[in-house]
């Protein structure tokens, strides 16, 4: 039994149109913050949060036992120039922009065979989901995480470290210290 303490930043999408089951295992909150900032700097990950309702949790393991799972959605704000800020009440619950309207744009494009290519390009430029997916927002997107509001407990006991071969995660999966995606 692995009895060390650690954080597991878990970012995943159930199998379907997209797949992701990434975990970042570390013993420091600063490393969690850096990894999450890196993940949220990628448009595809923002797309997964907004469109697919990706899970994003910080799981806290104290002495090898999962003691807390913190949903990070309510603490994230995505700001894109020209669009309202997007916040979340939970997984699959974005607030501020209705991504279902983007789906309607796609269906409208399929129904309108007479629409010329330039109009279609304009629709895609206005479609935030597509722009996130294509990661073409550049400096117009800013993501913030309100860490001051997240009740992250300090780890107790012996901490996991880079030399630890594996730690037990939910679902009986073993993960090494650091980053891994079980869907790759």
C-alpha atoms as one frame of an Amber mdcrd trajectory, in Angstrom:
protein
   0.000   0.000   0.000   1.311   3.416  -0.960   1.021   5.607   2.136   2.514
   8.919   1.030   0.611  12.182   0.569   0.202  13.931  -2.779  -2.044  16.005
  -5.033  -3.527  14.617  -8.248  -4.615  17.228 -10.789  -7.089  15.188 -12.854
  -8.347  16.424 -16.236 -10.538  14.070 -18.219 -13.263  13.535 -20.767 -15.299
  10.346 -20.880 -14.806   8.346 -24.085 -16.951   9.529 -26.958 -16.100  12.260
 -29.440 -13.013  13.144 -27.406 -10.804  11.277 -24.955  -8.579  12.516 -22.160
  -7.582  11.016 -18.831  -4.622  13.114 -17.714  -3.185  13.168 -14.220  -0.453
  15.296 -12.718   0.797  13.847  -9.439   2.882  16.092  -7.201   3.475  17.009
  -3.580   3.436  20.788  -4.031   0.614  23.174  -4.759   2.981  25.418  -6.748
   3.568  22.569  -9.219  -0.198  21.995  -9.470  -0.678  25.691 -10.273   2.027
  25.631 -12.973   0.630  22.471 -14.579  -2.940  23.792 -14.581  -1.788  27.091
 -16.105   0.009  25.127 -18.825  -3.079  22.976 -19.491  -5.374  26.010 -19.638
  -3.042  27.793 -22.074  -4.009  25.224 -24.728  -7.159  26.019 -26.679  -8.090
  22.353 -27.066  -8.281  21.981 -23.278 -10.513  25.056 -23.008 -12.679  23.530
 -25.731 -12.929  20.289 -23.736 -13.976  22.232 -20.633 -16.558  24.359 -22.436
 -17.937  21.971 -25.039 -17.434  18.448 -23.675 -17.812  19.174 -19.975 -14.393
  17.817 -19.089 -13.778  16.841 -15.478 -11.197  18.991 -13.729 -10.463  18.159
 -10.116  -7.714  18.464  -7.583  -7.721  15.216  -5.644  -5.972  15.256  -2.286
  -4.414  12.049  -1.007  -3.338  12.049   2.622  -1.080   9.135   3.539  -2.233
   7.180   0.500  -5.977   7.722   0.981  -8.184   9.984  -1.140  -9.503  12.471
   1.418 -10.869  15.230  -0.783 -11.783  15.893  -4.408 -12.092  19.584  -5.269
 -13.998  20.540  -8.431 -11.936  23.374  -9.960 -14.599  24.571 -12.441 -16.178
  27.217 -10.161 -12.786  28.906  -9.745 -11.959  29.322 -13.460 -12.721  32.327
 -15.676 -12.037  32.301 -19.418 -11.897  35.767 -20.992 -11.818  36.135 -24.777
 -11.827  39.527 -26.500 -15.211  40.112 -28.133 -17.042  37.500 -26.043 -18.535
  37.524 -22.550 -16.443  35.933 -19.809 -17.054  32.217 -19.351 -17.242  30.831
 -15.827 -18.522  27.469 -14.627 -20.908  26.195 -11.999 -19.522  22.679 -12.514
 -18.460  20.215 -15.225 -20.456  20.775 -18.403 -22.004  23.921 -16.946 -20.389
  26.969 -18.572 -21.981  30.327 -17.764 -21.720  33.498 -19.858 -21.641  31.962
 -23.327 -24.064  29.409 -24.755 -21.920  26.884 -26.591 -25.094  25.126 -27.794
 -25.606  28.134 -30.092 -22.315  27.205 -31.775 -23.753  23.763 -32.511 -26.701
  25.509 -34.158 -24.287  27.427 -36.390 -22.812  24.143 -37.590 -26.263  22.688
 -38.299 -27.262  25.892 -40.126 -24.156  25.586 -42.308 -25.017  21.984 -43.182
 -28.615  22.929 -44.063 -27.656  25.911 -46.220 -25.982  24.478 -49.309 -26.253
  27.847 -51.100 -24.214  29.705 -48.488 -20.977  30.840 -50.039 -17.578  29.969
 -48.586 -16.849  33.506 -47.318 -20.034  33.568 -45.212 -19.151  30.155 -43.811
 -15.686  31.413 -42.822 -17.272  34.408 -41.063 -19.565  32.074 -39.083 -16.585
  29.992 -37.980 -14.752  33.147 -36.904 -17.715  33.995 -34.650 -18.029  30.434
 -33.351 -16.118  30.373 -30.054 -16.134  26.583 -29.753 -14.433  26.196 -33.143
 -11.930  28.924 -32.340 -11.024  27.205 -29.059 -10.726  23.844 -30.827  -8.468
  25.310 -33.527  -6.444  27.150 -30.851  -6.426  30.304 -32.999  -7.294  32.856
 -30.305  -3.695  33.781 -29.517  -3.338  36.654 -27.069  -7.087  37.373 -27.125
  -7.735  34.653 -24.522  -6.878  34.920 -20.840  -7.629  32.287 -18.235  -7.583
  32.918 -14.517  -7.886  30.545 -11.581  -8.937  32.086  -8.268  -6.608  30.068
  -6.038  -7.408  32.270  -3.029 -10.946  30.832  -2.983  -9.940  27.177  -3.369
  -9.837  25.379  -0.005  -6.782  23.203  -0.664  -5.574  21.404   2.462  -1.875
  21.095   3.195  -0.437  17.625   2.832   0.476  15.722   5.979   2.954  12.942
   6.700   5.549  11.711   4.233   5.189  13.292   0.786   5.412  11.530  -2.562
   8.454  12.472  -4.610   9.980  12.117  -8.074  11.656   8.830  -7.133   8.371
   7.150  -6.247   7.529   4.562  -8.869   3.763   4.697  -8.597   0.877   5.926
  -6.513  -2.663   4.603  -6.312  -5.356   6.683  -8.010  -9.101   6.219  -8.162
 -10.125   3.420 -10.452  -7.192   1.287  -9.226  -4.782   2.866 -11.689  -1.153
   3.408 -10.880   0.508   6.651 -11.879   4.048   7.887 -11.649   4.976  11.155
 -10.011   4.502  13.897 -12.622   2.321  13.923 -15.746   0.639  11.063 -17.582
  -2.386  10.686 -19.829  -3.933   7.225 -19.703  -5.675   7.813 -23.049  -2.462
   8.341 -25.042
